[in-house]
Amino acid sequence: MKSMGRRFGVYALAGILLITLMAVQTAAAAEIQRYVMGSGPMGGPWRIGVGAGVQLINEELKDKYFFTAAASGGSVENTRRLVAGEYNTIWIQGGNLYEVWTGTGIFKGQKPYKDLRMLEYMIDQALNIVVLAKSPIKTISDLAGKRVNMGPAGSGWVDITKTMMKALGIENKVKASFLNFEAGAQALKDGQLDATFSPGGPFATPAIVEISRSVPIRLIEPQPDEAKKIVAAIPYLHVGVIPANKAPGENADRDRKAFCGSVYWVAQAGMPEQVVYDVLKVTQEPKNKELLGKVLSYWTSAGPQFDEIASWGIPLHPGAAKFWKEQGAKIPAALLK
């Protein structure tokens, strides 16, 4: 009987220890905060860059947070899902940022969304207008009557490419497709398309680089009269430069002109201050910044460049404000509301 009593005592103690351990593990798991970050479409740079950033954050802050890089069509889908509360943080094109904040453009008729906050500028992204080198297409206006991939549904570039065509008076003359960047590049290579629009990462997408290894390609540069009309219609675009040897195609050894738009990192206003502070600290840490930059150069250029959007009235997230102030950054007063 004494032996049975001792065994019962041992089992009871073991059971208590097991329950205690499970309770501790459950409590620890409950302390891990989970967040979702929208990425981008297949064949585009955002899917790669956000994925790398999320992986690093999860490794460095594994005892505090777990981030998921959610598949997305791009900036527009990211924006809509942020508004819907499905995503906590996203990369967003400057045009979509302005439009959702003001309830204009593709968000016209919707209530201006004021529950987002700035984290940092990422990069200026060049828009590649790609044709095969043997193509007779020499200008953007030459796309009239041609088979053109405008980009995937959910990408902010679709609205931009449509507006570009409208500004040139050829909106109804283009035979438009809406493939993701990878599929668009492949269709161009296979002769199923005459041209494809593809935003760079920052100067060219991986999909365009890949097809350039097997077929000669050319990037269409905007003509002065085309640029004037398009920038007038899309003021958040500007004509920038793809530096020599930064994108494939004919004349790759010289600078080439391209339309460019800024990309930003934003979050819901309700995202905790400490979370935003921590993820910026991790991704801006010099060795991490260098590591991420090798995956996608957006991370290398990321920083507190907010002058272009200062007049829009979008506040800096408190966690970002704390971080950038510690770094000695000069923040426009309009962002520190």
N, C-alpha and C positions, 0 to 999 in steps of 0.2 A: 504493500500500500504506500509506504514511504517512497519507494522507487517510482511508482506511478505518479505520486504527488510531485516529486522532483521533475519528472518528465513533463507533467502538465505545466509546471512553473516555467520550465525552459521554453516550451512551445508558446506559452502566453507571452513571455518576454520577447521571443522572436517575432510574434505577431504584432506586438506593440511597436517594436523597432521598425518592422516592415511598413506598418501604417504611418508611422512618423516620417520615414524616408519618403514614402509616396506623397505625403502631405507637403513635405519640404520641396520635392520636385515639382509638384503641382503649383505651389506658390511661386517658385522660381519661374516656371513657364508662364504663369499668369502675369508676371512682371515684364515679360518681353512685349514691347509695344509693336504692333504690326501696321505697316503702311504700304500703299500701292503707288508706284510711279509709272506714269504712262510713257511708252517708248515710241516706236515708229514702225513703218512697214518693212517687209522683207526686201532686201536689196538696197535699203537706205541706211544712212549713217546713224540715225537715231537709235535704231534697234541695237546696234553694236555698242554705241557709246553709253546709253543708259544701262544696258546689261552689265557692262564693265564697272560702271559707277556703283550700281546696286550690289554687285558681288563684293567690291571692296568695302562698302559700308557695312555689309553683313559680316564680313570677316573682322573688321576693326571694332565693331560695336555689337558683337554677337550676344553679349550679356544684357544688352539694353533694348535693341531693336531688331526687327526682321522686315526688310523691304522686299517687295515683289516687283519685278519689271514686267508690266502688263503689255501684251501685244496691242498694237494700235495702228490705225490707218495713217496717223500723223498728227499734225498740229490741231486741225479742226476737231478730230475725234477726241484727242487729249483734252481740248478745251471743253467740249460738251460733257465729257465724263467727269471732269473736275467740277463743273457747275452742278452736275447731278449727284455729286458726292461719292462717285465710284472710285475716283483717283484722288489722292491726297496732294500730289505734287507732280509737275509735268515740265517738259520743255515746250515752248510755244513760240511761234513766229510773231514778230513785232506787230504785223498787221492784224492777226487774230487777237492779240493782246489788246490792242486799241479798240477793235470792234466789239469784243465781248464786254469790255469795261464801259463803253459808251452806248451799247445797244444799236450799233450801226452795221453797215456792210452785210455780211452773211448772218449776222445776229440781229438785223433790223426787225422790229416788231416784238423783240424779247426785252424784258426788263434788264437794264444795265446790271451786270454782275459785279458787285462791289466787295465780295468776300474772297478776293485773292490778294496776295502780297508778293512783292519782288524778293528774290534771293540774290540773283546775279545775272549779269550779261554772259552769254556763252561765246558767240562768234558771229561774224558776218558770213552768211552762206551764199555761195554763187549758184545761180541757176544755169545748168548746162542745157543747151538746145542742140541735140546730137543728131547728126545724119551720117550716112556712110560717105566716105571720102569721094566716091564716084558719083554721088548725088548731084543733080543740077541745082539743088536748093542752095542759095547763097545768102539770102536775107530772111528775116522773120516773115516778111510779107509774102515770100515765096511759098509759105506753108498753105496758102489758099488752094483748095482742091486736093490736098495731100492727106494721107493717113497719118494721124499724129496721136501719140499717147500723151494725154494731158497730166497723168499722174493718178494715183489711187484715190478712190473715194475716202474721205476722212483726212486727206492731206490738205494743209493750208495752201499748198502750191496749186491745187486744182482751181480754186477761186482766182488765184493770181494769173494762171495761164489763160483762163477764160476771159478775164478782164483785159489781158494783153491783146488777145485776138479781137475783142470788141473795140479796143482803142485804135486798132489798125483797120477796122472795118471789114474783117474777114471771119468774124465769129461764126457765121452761118455757112461759111465756105470750107471750113476744115472738117475732115472726116475723123471725128474724135473717138478715141478709145480711153478707157480709164483703168489701166493695168498698174500693178505695183511696179516699183522701179526695176526690180530684177526681171520681171516678165517683160516689161517694156524694152529693156536692153536686149533681151534674147530675141524678141519679135523683130526688132530692128536688124539684128544680126542675120536672122533667118529670112529677111526680105518681106516680112508681113506688115511692116510699118515703113513709112518714109522718114519719120522723125520721132524723137521721144524727148520729153522734158524730164530733167533729172537734177534735183538739187544736190549740190556738192557737199562733201564732208571734210573740209569746207569747199574744196575746189572741184572735186569729182567724186561720184559714188563708187563703191567697190564694184557694182555691177557694170558700170561703164568702163572702168579700168580693166575688168575681166574680158569683156568682148573685144577691147582694143588690142588684146594680145593675139587675136585670131583674124580680125578684119580691120582694115584701115578706116578710121572715122574722122569726122571734122566737127568742131564746135562752131555754131553760128553766132557771130558777134553782132550786137545791135548797131544799126546804122544811126547816125545823128538824128535824122528826122523821126525814125521809129522810137528812139530813146526819149525824145521830147514828148511825143504823144503818150507813151506808156507811163513815164514818170508823172505826167500831169494827171493821169487816171489813177495811179497807184503811188501816192506821195511817200509811202514808207519804203519804197524801193529806191535804189540809187544805182548808177552805173559804176561798177568797181572794176578791179583788175584781177585776173587770174595770173599770178606770177609765172615766169618761164619755168618749165619743167615741173609744174605742180598739177597738171592735168594732161591726159593723153590726147592724141589727135594731131592733125596737120598743124604745123607751126608751133608745136609744143615748146620749142626752144626760145620763144619770145613771149612777151606779155600779151594777153588777150583780154578784151573787154567782155563783161558779163553783167547782167542784172544781179544785184545782191540785196539781201534782206537780213536783218538782225534776228538772232535767236536768244531767248531769255529762259531762265529757270525760275518758276513761280510755284507757290504753294497756296493751299487754302488758308484763309486768315486764322482759322481755328487750330491749325497745326501747332503743337506746343513749342514755345520759344526754345526750350532746351534741345529739342529734336533738331530743329533747323540749325541752331548754333553748332551742334555736334556734327551734322553731316557736312556743313561747310568747312568746319575745322579739319575733318578727315580728308575731304577731297581737295582742299587747298594746301594741305601739308606738302612741302616741297618734294619729298621723295614719292609721295602718292600722286601728286600732280604730274610728275615726270612719267610715272608708270602708266597712268591713265592716258596721258598725251600720246604715248606710243600706240595705244589702241585707237584713239580718235583725238585729233588735234583740238577739238572743241574744249577739252579739259585744260589744255595748255593756255588758251586765250581767255578762259573764264575769269571774271573778276568784276570789280565795282564800277563798270563803265555805264553810268545811267543818264548822262547828259541828254542823249537823244530823246528819252522818254520823260524827262523831268517835268515838262509842261502838261503831261497827261494826268497827273495827280494820283498815280497809283503808289500807295505807300510801300515802304520797305518793311518786310516782316520784322518784328521785334528781335527775333533770334539772329536774323541777318544784320540788323542795325548794330546789335551788340558785337557781333563778330567783326564787321568791317570797321567799326570805330576802334576796336582793339588793334586792328592792322594799320591804323592811321590813315584810312581812306577818306577822301573828301567826298562827302555825300551831299547832293543837292538838298537844300532845306525842304523843298516840296515833298521829298520822299520820307521825311522824318515826322510824319503826322502822328 
